[in-house]
Amino acid sequence: MWFVFGILAILFAILNVVLTFKGKKVLIVGFISMAFTCCTLCACYSAEAKWVVEQNWGALEDVMPTMSKMLWGCTMASIVINGLCLISQTVVGAFKNRKSNKDHV
């Protein structure tokens, strides 16, 4: 399940970037991307907790070192991508407002 959530988070992050470059102000797409990122982390944690309960130490030893680094990297990438899109939308919006105010004067 975590894999599906991760793919959806990536797809919505890409959609957020595309829409930002097209000049569309769609904040919900960034929110959905971050929500799927959170769901990915929770689903992965749930799977690992299940392995602990089942005392499946082999699975934890095999998966955790790699997954931990991958989850940190994907989470940071999601935060940066969605944050940059949000900041660029805010900056472009402020610039347009300033420009339109100068035109009215």
C-alpha positions in Angstrom: 0.0 0.0 0.0 2.9 2.4 0.8 4.1 2.0 -2.8 0.7 3.1 -4.2 0.7 6.1 -1.9 4.2 7.0 -2.8 3.5 6.8 -6.6 0.4 9.0 -6.1 2.4 11.5 -4.1 5.0 11.7 -6.9 2.3 12.1 -9.6 0.6 14.9 -7.7 3.9 16.7 -7.0 4.7 16.5 -10.8 1.1 17.8 -11.5 1.7 20.6 -9.1 4.9 21.6 -10.8 3.3 21.5 -14.3 0.3 23.6 -13.2 2.6 26.1 -11.5 4.6 26.5 -14.7 1.4 27.1 -16.6 0.5 29.9 -14.2 -2.4 28.2 -12.6 -3.0 28.7 -8.8 -4.1 25.3 -7.6 -3.1 24.8 -4.0 -5.2 21.7 -3.5 -2.8 19.7 -5.7 0.1 20.5 -3.4 -2.0 19.6 -0.4 -3.0 16.2 -2.0 0.7 15.5 -2.8 1.7 16.2 0.8 -1.3 14.1 2.1 -0.2 11.1 0.0 3.4 11.6 1.3 2.1 11.4 4.9 0.0 8.3 4.0 3.1 6.7 2.5 5.0 7.2 5.7 2.2 5.9 7.9 1.7 2.8 5.6 5.4 2.0 5.7 5.5 2.4 9.5 2.5 0.2 9.8 4.1 -2.6 7.8 7.2 -2.4 9.8 5.3 -2.4 13.1 3.5 -5.6 11.8 6.9 -7.2 11.2 8.0 -6.4 14.8 4.8 -7.9 16.2 5.4 -11.0 14.1 9.0 -11.0 15.2 10.1 -11.0 11.5 13.6 -9.7 12.2 14.9 -10.8 8.9 12.5 -8.6 7.0 13.3 -5.6 9.2 17.1 -6.2 8.8 16.7 -6.4 5.0 14.2 -3.6 4.4 14.7 -1.0 7.1 18.2 0.4 6.3 17.3 1.1 2.6 13.7 2.1 3.3 14.7 4.6 6.0 17.0 6.5 3.6 14.5 6.3 0.8 11.6 7.6 2.8 13.7 10.5 4.2 14.8 11.4 0.6 11.3 11.2 -0.8 9.8 13.1 2.1 12.3 15.9 1.7 11.9 16.0 -2.0 8.1 16.3 -1.6 8.5 19.1 0.9 10.9 21.0 -1.3 8.9 20.5 -4.6 5.6 21.5 -3.1 7.1 24.3 -1.1 8.8 25.8 -4.1 5.5 25.6 -6.0 3.7 27.4 -3.2 6.4 30.0 -2.8 6.5 30.7 -6.6 2.7 31.0 -6.7 2.9 33.5 -3.8 5.7 35.5 -5.4 4.1 35.6 -8.8 0.8 36.6 -7.3 2.4 39.4 -5.3 4.4 40.6 -8.4 1.2 40.7 -10.5 -0.7 42.6 -7.7 2.2 45.1 -7.5 2.2 45.5 -11.3 -1.5 46.0 -11.6 -1.4 48.6 -8.8 1.2 50.6 -10.7 -0.9 50.5 -13.8 -3.9 52.0 -12.0 -1.9 54.9 -10.7 
